[in-house]
Amino acid sequence: MNHQTPITNHQLPITTFRQLWTLTKPLQSGLLLTTGIAGYMSAHTPPNFALLLVMSASLFLAIAGSTILNMWYDHDIDAKMRRTQKRPNASGELTRAEIFRGGMMVSILGIGWAAAIQPLYGFVVFLGWFFDVVVYTLWLKRRTCWSIVWGGISGAMPILAGRVLAVGEVDMIGLLLAASVLFWIPTHTLTFSIKFFDDYNAAGVPTFPSTYGFDTTRAIIALSSIIAAASIGTASVMIGVQAGILRLLIVLSSGLLLLSFATVFRPSERVNFSLFKYASLYMLISMMLLSI
């Protein structure tokens, strides 16, 4: 006899929402949202806080929707990896149909809202969704390790979208800010693929370590970190950030570069994990400084 307490119809939507919320990867989505806010604030004009609020809501929904759809498509991969086996998409707590419907509803709401706020802003938000869901997840992730480039382009769209909404066009500062995120992403994702090398192999997902080896992967991490730091530094100078903030950005970038080069010349699991953690902290603090 099944003694489990049945879920009532009133409880079911709440439970489903909580499970879908888990699939949005709130910390990751929140970090990308922070880049979008930094892009908007980088214009250094008196901010329209009502516009900033609706931008944040629409952008977060679009990011969350694409992430849920990633989880929908990658259910089989997540089921094979130890660190992801308990996700609702892999464990069967939510059906694929429920995840797909939830992801599409959130995506349509976010992208539609963004387009209503400003067409060019909405188009950039849509591009981020398209590169993430269609190009990266559906097309390339299971085929080539170079899929992370397209995933990186998707990750660079929120900051560009925020800048576009603030200035009304795609300008050089916006492109530099996008490049800083684009080249930061390999620092984050490649250290992750080194740490969980066995998991990715078990799931059959091609990664740079499995395709080109650890030494080449570490060299790419170091190179991408240099470009990311140079991009955010150049954009900061063009924006005209205060000297004190620029010095803080230089200190943060120096830490990123030191850890990146340490992975090349003194590789270890501890150094790799330190860089993985520092990379997220670096991006978060950098975006907060640009928003001041």
N, C-alpha and C positions, 0 to 999 in steps of 0.2 A: 504494500500500500504506500502511496506517495503522501508523505506527511508535510511536504513543502507548502508554505502559505501561498495561495494563488495570487497573482498580480491582478488587481482590479483594473477596470477600464479607466478609472480616474488616475491610477498610479502609472499606467503604461506610458503615456506621453512624457511624464517627468523622467521616468527611467530611460526612455529612448533619447531624450534630450541630453541627459548626462552622458550617455554612451557616445552620442554624436560629438558632444563637447570634447570628450577624450580624443576622438579622432581628428580634431582640429589641431592637435599638438599646440596647446595654448602658449607655451613658452616660445616656440619657434615662430608662430604666427604673431605673437606680441612683439618679438624682436623685429620682424619685417614691418609691422605697423609703426614701430619707433622710427625706422628709416624713412617711412613716408612722412611722418610728422616733421622729421628733421629736414626733409626736402622742402616742405612747405615753409618752415620757419627760416630756411636759408635765404629767403628773399629779403629779409631784414626790413620789411615794410610793416607798418602797424598791423598786427594780425587780426583777421576777422574771426573771432573765436566761435561764432555760430557756424561759419563755413568750415573751420578746422574740425569742429565736432562732427558735422555730417560727413566730411571727408574721412575722418577716422572710422566712423561707423561703416561707411560703404566699402572702404578699403579692407577693413578687417573681415567683413562678410565675404568679399571676393577671395581673399587669401584663405579663409577658413573653408570656403566651398571647394576650392581647388585641392586643398589638403584632404578633405573628406573623400573626394573623388579619387585621389591617389590611393587612399586606404581601401576604397572599393575595388580598384583594379588589382592592387597588390596583396589581396587577401591570401593567396596561395604562397607568396613569398614570405609574408609575415608569419604564416603558420609553420614555416620551416626554420625560422630563426629564433633562438632562445630568448633574446631580448624583446621580441615582439609577439610571442605566442599568446600572450594574455590580452592583447588588444581585442576589442569587441568584433572587429572584422575577421580576425584570425580564429577566435575562440567560438564563433557562432552565436554570440549573444545578440548580435544584430544580423538580419539576413542581408544578402547582397542587394536585394530590391530596396530595403529600408535605407541602406547606406547610399545607394545611388539616388533615390528620391530626395533624401536629405541634402546630399551634396549639390544636386542640381538646383534645388529650391534656394539654398543659401547663395549659390553662385549667381543665379539669375537675379536675385534680389540685390546682391552687392554690385554686380556689373551694371544692371539697369539703373540703380540709384546713382552710380558714378556718372553714367552717361547723362542723366537728367541734371546733375550738378553742373557739368561742363563737358561738351562732346569730346574735346581733345583729351581731357583728363580721363574720361570714360574709355576712350580708345586705348590709352596706355595701360589702364587697369585690365582691359580685356586682353591685351597682348601678353601681360604677365600670366593671366589665367591660361591662355592658349598655349604658350610655351611650356608651362608647367604640366598641364593635364594632357594635351594632345601630343606635343613634340617630345617632351621628356618622358612622361609616364607611359603613354599608350604606344609610342613609336620606338624610342631609342633605349630606354633603361635596360631592357632585357637583351639588347643586341650589342651594345658597345659601351665601353667605359667613358667614351667622350660625351655621353649623354649629360654629364655634369656641366658641360659648357652651356648647354641649352637650359638646364636647370638653373645655372648661374644667371643667365639672361633673365629668366623669370624672376629670380630673387632680386635683381637690380631694378625691376620695374616699379616697385612701390616708392622708392626714393625719387625716381624720375617723375612718377605721377604726382607726388606732392609738390615738386618743383614746378611742374607744368601748371598745376592748379594755381600756384602763387603768381607766376609770371606770364601765363597765357601762351607759352611757346616752349619748344624744345631748344634750350640754349646750351652753350659750352659748359657752363657750371653744372647744369643738370646731367650732361653726359659724363662729366668727370666724377660726379657723385655716384652715378650709376656704375661707372667703371670701378670705383672703390669697393662697392659691394660685390660686383661681378668677380673681381680678383681676390676678394676676401673669402668668398664661398669655398674655393678649393682648399684654403687653409683649414677651414672647418670640416668639410666633407672628406677630404683625403686623410686627415688624421683619424677621422671616424672609421674610414674603411680599413686603415691599418689596425686600429684597436679591435675591430670586429671582423677581422680577415676571415676567420673560420666560418662565422655566421653567413657572410656573403657567399662564400664558396659553397656552403651547404645548400643555399637557396638558388645557386646557379646564376647569380647576378655578377656580370663582369665589372671589375673595378681596376683602377690603375695599378694597385699592388699585384693583383693576379695577372694582369696583362703585361706590365712593364717591369715589375719587380719593386722592391722597397726603396732601393737607392734612387732610382729615377723618380719615384713618387715623392720622396723627400726633397729632391732637387726642384721639382715642380712647386711644391709647397713654398720653398724659399723664394723662388722667382715670383710667384703670385703674390706673396706677402710684400715684396719690394714694390711691385706695381700698385698694389692696393694702398700702401702707405704713401707712395708718390702721388697717386690720384687724389686722395683725400687731403693731402697737404697742399697741392696746387689749387684744388677747389676752395680750400679755406682761405688761401691768400687772395684769390679772385673775389671771394665773398667779402673779404675785408674784416675777418674776425679779429677780435682784440688780441694784442700781443700775448697776454697771459694765457688765453685759451689756446693760441697757436703753440705756445711752449708746452702746454699740457698734452696737446695732440702729438707733438714731437716725442715727448717722453713715452706716451702710450705706444706710438709706432715703433720706437726703439725697442721696447719690450717685445713687441710682436716679431721684429726682425731677429732679435737675439735668440728667442726660442726657436724660430724657424731655422736659423743657421745651426743651432744646437742639434736639431733633429738630423741634420746632414752630417755634421762632424762628430757628434757624440750621441748617436741614436740609442734610445732606450725606451722601454714602455713608459717609464715615469716622465721623460721629457715629452713624449708624444701626447700623453694624457694632459700634461700641463699646458701644452700648446692648444689642445682641443678646448680646454676650459678657458684659457686666456683669450682665445680668438673671439668667443661669444662676449666676454666681458669687454674686450677692446671695442667691438662694434657698438655695443650698448652705450658705453661711456662716450665714445666719439660722437654718436648721434645726439646724445644729451647735450654735449658741449656745443655742437652746431646749432642746437635749438635755442640756446641761451640768447 
